[in-house]
Amino acid sequence: MAIESTPLRNTRQELQDGVRTIVTEFLSKCKLTSYIPYSHDAATFEHECWAEAHRRGYDIVQLTKHLHVGILVSNAAYFYQSHELKLYIAYFTALMLCVDDNYDLQSDGIIHFMERYQRGERHSTQVLNNIADLLAHTSSLFDPVATNLIMCSSFLFMNAMVIENITHGQKVSISITLEILICFMTLYHSYLQKPSDTLTIYVACPAFRKLIRYSSSVHQSILSSISRPFRNLRT
């Protein structure tokens, strides 16, 4: 969904440099480093991760660049975890990045992923089959609560991709966007002036009623855009 505004003039390099500066300053203030901790097992894990991906029959052609990211995440952030858990994180990261980057190649499969998954049916692409197979083993590595969170988040991520692509190009009035922002700022100011653990005091605030009204307007616009393609599918 797009917001009507003046397009940014920044070049790609300027944006990259800006993000790099912000992240570096943030890590510095947190007394952290942007360098990945060195691990003697990193190279070994990378080799074994690729070998295991081949053994599992993953779509290596589609996953080539994404699995590099998954391996990097596992080695950098989860180097202290077990080998099996690191493999899961690497594959989960890579597969989700892959479907996000290649939505157009498997849009129908993503839209119907949940219903096919619950029926135990195969999916329209190998990558989606790989995701289904990986999710089926989630409970063997995580406790019930963590498993439920991972499963629900995965399905919500699929839905988010569908909604994002259906509403792509739809414009939201900049005036409504600003009104919503002003309402949030007003409510936040009220909280700073008189903090409260209950919502009653804020519900009575005129800014809250405005926020509900403007948000409802945007919500209805989104729902209309989402339901239209599915009405066409049914007809």
Secondary structure per residue as TSV (DSSP state, phi and psi in degrees):
chain	resnum	aa	ss	phi	psi
A	1	M	-	360.0	133.3
A	2	A	E	-105.8	149.9
A	3	I	E	-109.9	130.5
A	4	E	-	-64.2	118.1
A	5	S	-	-164.8	173.0
A	6	T	-	-75.9	128.4
A	7	P	-	-62.6	146.2
A	8	L	-	-70.1	145.3
A	9	R	-	-100.2	-2.1
A	10	N	-	-64.5	141.3
A	11	T	-	-79.3	165.0
A	12	R	H	-59.2	-41.7
A	13	Q	H	-64.9	-40.3
A	14	E	H	-63.3	-40.0
A	15	L	H	-65.4	-42.9
A	16	Q	H	-62.4	-43.7
A	17	D	H	-64.9	-37.9
A	18	G	H	-65.2	-45.4
A	19	V	H	-63.7	-42.4
A	20	R	H	-61.8	-41.0
A	21	T	H	-65.3	-44.2
A	22	I	H	-62.4	-46.9
A	23	V	H	-64.5	-43.0
A	24	T	H	-63.2	-43.0
A	25	E	H	-65.8	-39.3
A	26	F	H	-62.5	-48.0
A	27	L	H	-63.5	-37.2
A	28	S	H	-63.8	-42.9
A	29	K	H	-67.2	-27.9
A	30	C	T	-87.1	3.1
A	31	K	T	59.8	40.3
A	32	L	-	-118.1	166.1
A	33	T	-	-112.0	150.8
A	34	S	S	-87.0	-2.0
A	35	Y	S	-86.4	140.0
A	36	I	-	-73.2	131.3
A	37	P	-	-57.6	133.9
A	38	Y	-	-76.2	135.6
A	39	S	-	-132.2	132.8
A	40	H	T	-64.8	-22.8
A	41	D	T	-91.3	-2.8
A	42	A	H	-59.8	-49.1
A	43	A	H	-64.7	-39.5
A	44	T	H	-64.3	-43.7
A	45	F	H	-62.6	-42.3
A	46	E	H	-59.7	-45.3
A	47	H	H	-62.4	-45.1
A	48	E	H	-69.1	-31.8
A	49	C	H	-65.6	-43.4
A	50	W	H	-65.6	-42.0
A	51	A	H	-63.8	-41.7
A	52	E	H	-68.5	-35.9
A	53	A	H	-61.8	-41.6
A	54	H	H	-63.4	-43.6
A	55	R	H	-62.4	-36.5
A	56	R	H	-78.9	-8.2
A	57	G	T	80.1	26.3
A	58	Y	-	-68.0	153.1
A	59	D	-	-75.3	87.2
A	60	I	H	-65.1	-33.3
A	61	V	H	-60.3	-45.4
A	62	Q	H	-75.8	-29.7
A	63	L	H	-92.9	-2.3
A	64	T	H	-49.7	-57.5
A	65	K	H	-76.3	-27.1
A	66	H	H	-78.8	-32.6
A	67	L	H	-68.0	-30.0
A	68	H	H	-58.6	-41.7
A	69	V	H	-66.7	-44.6
A	70	G	H	-59.5	-42.4
A	71	I	H	-64.3	-41.2
A	72	L	H	-61.6	-43.8
A	73	V	H	-62.4	-45.7
A	74	S	H	-62.6	-45.9
A	75	N	H	-68.3	-34.5
A	76	A	H	-83.5	-43.7
A	77	A	H	-104.2	-20.8
A	78	Y	-	-127.3	30.5
A	79	F	T	-63.4	-19.6
A	80	Y	T	-88.7	-5.7
A	81	Q	S	-84.4	171.6
A	82	S	-	-68.7	161.6
A	83	H	H	-60.6	-43.0
A	84	E	H	-64.0	-40.7
A	85	L	H	-69.0	-37.7
A	86	K	H	-64.0	-39.1
A	87	L	H	-61.5	-45.1
A	88	Y	H	-59.3	-46.8
A	89	I	H	-64.2	-41.5
A	90	A	H	-62.6	-46.4
A	91	Y	H	-69.9	-41.6
A	92	F	H	-60.8	-47.2
A	93	T	H	-60.4	-47.6
A	94	A	H	-64.0	-44.9
A	95	L	H	-66.5	-41.3
A	96	M	H	-68.5	-38.8
A	97	L	H	-63.4	-38.4
A	98	C	H	-63.8	-46.4
A	99	V	H	-69.8	-32.3
A	100	D	H	-67.0	-41.2
A	101	D	H	-74.6	-24.0
A	102	N	T	-120.7	40.0
A	103	Y	G	-56.6	-44.0
A	104	D	G	-61.9	-25.2
A	105	L	G	-79.7	-15.4
A	106	Q	S	-148.1	36.2
A	107	S	H	-59.7	-43.4
A	108	D	H	-63.6	-39.2
A	109	G	H	-65.9	-36.6
A	110	I	H	-70.7	-42.2
A	111	I	H	-59.3	-40.2
A	112	H	T	-103.1	17.2
A	113	F	H	-61.3	-47.1
A	114	M	H	-63.1	-46.6
A	115	E	H	-66.6	-36.6
A	116	R	H	-70.9	-35.2
A	117	Y	H	-64.9	-45.4
A	118	Q	H	-70.3	-22.1
A	119	R	H	-88.6	-7.4
A	120	G	T	74.3	23.4
A	121	E	-	-87.6	157.1
A	122	R	-	-76.7	158.4
A	123	H	-	-103.6	173.9
A	124	S	S	-78.8	-17.1
A	125	T	S	-132.6	158.5
A	126	Q	H	-65.6	-37.1
A	127	V	H	-61.9	-42.8
A	128	L	H	-66.8	-35.7
A	129	N	H	-63.4	-39.6
A	130	N	H	-63.0	-40.1
A	131	I	H	-63.9	-45.4
A	132	A	H	-59.7	-43.5
A	133	D	H	-64.6	-40.5
A	134	L	H	-66.7	-43.7
A	135	L	H	-62.3	-32.6
A	136	A	H	-63.7	-21.7
A	137	H	T	-100.7	5.5
A	138	T	G	-59.7	-42.9
A	139	S	G	-66.7	-16.4
A	140	S	G	-79.3	-12.7
A	141	L	T	-114.8	-21.5
A	142	F	S	-125.3	159.0
A	143	D	-	-72.8	168.2
A	144	P	H	-55.4	-42.1
A	145	V	H	-65.5	-48.2
A	146	A	H	-62.8	-39.0
A	147	T	H	-61.1	-46.3
A	148	N	H	-61.1	-40.7
A	149	L	H	-63.9	-43.2
A	150	I	H	-65.6	-44.2
A	151	M	H	-63.6	-49.4
A	152	C	H	-62.9	-41.9
A	153	S	H	-63.0	-36.7
A	154	S	H	-65.0	-44.6
A	155	F	H	-68.1	-37.5
A	156	L	H	-65.5	-35.8
A	157	F	H	-63.8	-41.0
A	158	M	H	-60.3	-46.0
A	159	N	H	-61.3	-41.3
A	160	A	H	-60.9	-40.4
A	161	M	H	-63.6	-41.5
A	162	V	H	-62.8	-48.6
A	163	I	H	-62.8	-42.9
A	164	E	H	-58.6	-42.8
A	165	N	H	-78.2	-32.3
A	166	I	H	-68.1	-38.0
A	167	T	T	-92.1	6.1
A	168	H	T	-59.6	129.9
A	169	G	T	91.3	-16.5
A	170	Q	-	-69.0	136.7
A	171	K	E	-106.2	137.4
A	172	V	E	-107.7	131.5
A	173	S	-	-55.5	133.2
A	174	I	H	-64.6	-29.5
A	175	S	H	-66.4	-41.5
A	176	I	H	-66.2	-40.0
A	177	T	H	-60.7	-43.9
A	178	L	H	-66.6	-38.3
A	179	E	H	-62.1	-42.5
A	180	I	H	-63.0	-42.3
A	181	L	H	-62.8	-43.0
A	182	I	H	-62.5	-40.5
A	183	C	H	-61.3	-44.5
A	184	F	H	-61.5	-43.1
A	185	M	H	-64.9	-38.8
A	186	T	H	-64.7	-44.6
A	187	L	H	-64.8	-39.1
A	188	Y	H	-65.8	-39.3
A	189	H	H	-62.5	-41.2
A	190	S	H	-62.1	-38.8
A	191	Y	H	-64.5	-41.2
A	192	L	H	-66.5	-36.4
A	193	Q	H	-71.6	-37.6
A	194	K	S	-145.9	80.6
A	195	P	-	-60.4	143.5
A	196	S	-	-151.5	145.0
A	197	D	S	-84.7	-11.8
A	198	T	S	-104.5	152.4
A	199	L	S	-86.3	-12.1
A	200	T	H	-55.8	-44.1
A	201	I	H	-64.3	-30.2
A	202	Y	H	-86.9	-30.2
A	203	V	H	-62.0	-33.1
A	204	A	T	-76.3	-10.8
A	205	C	S	-74.5	132.6
A	206	P	H	-55.6	-33.8
A	207	A	H	-63.3	-32.6
A	208	F	H	-66.1	-43.9
A	209	R	H	-64.6	-38.3
A	210	K	H	-63.2	-42.5
A	211	L	H	-60.0	-43.2
A	212	I	H	-63.3	-42.2
A	213	R	H	-66.1	-47.8
A	214	Y	H	-67.7	-40.4
A	215	S	H	-64.3	-37.8
A	216	S	H	-63.2	-38.7
A	217	S	H	-62.7	-45.1
A	218	V	H	-66.2	-41.0
A	219	H	H	-59.8	-44.8
A	220	Q	H	-64.8	-37.0
A	221	S	H	-64.3	-41.6
A	222	I	H	-66.3	-45.3
A	223	L	H	-59.8	-39.2
A	224	S	H	-62.9	-41.8
A	225	S	H	-68.1	-36.8
A	226	I	H	-71.3	-43.2
A	227	S	H	-73.3	-24.5
A	228	R	H	-61.1	-48.6
A	229	P	H	-62.6	-34.2
A	230	F	H	-73.9	-30.2
A	231	R	H	-65.5	-37.9
A	232	N	H	-66.0	-35.7
A	233	L	H	-64.9	-38.4
A	234	R	H	-70.4	-30.6
A	235	T	-	-81.6	360.0
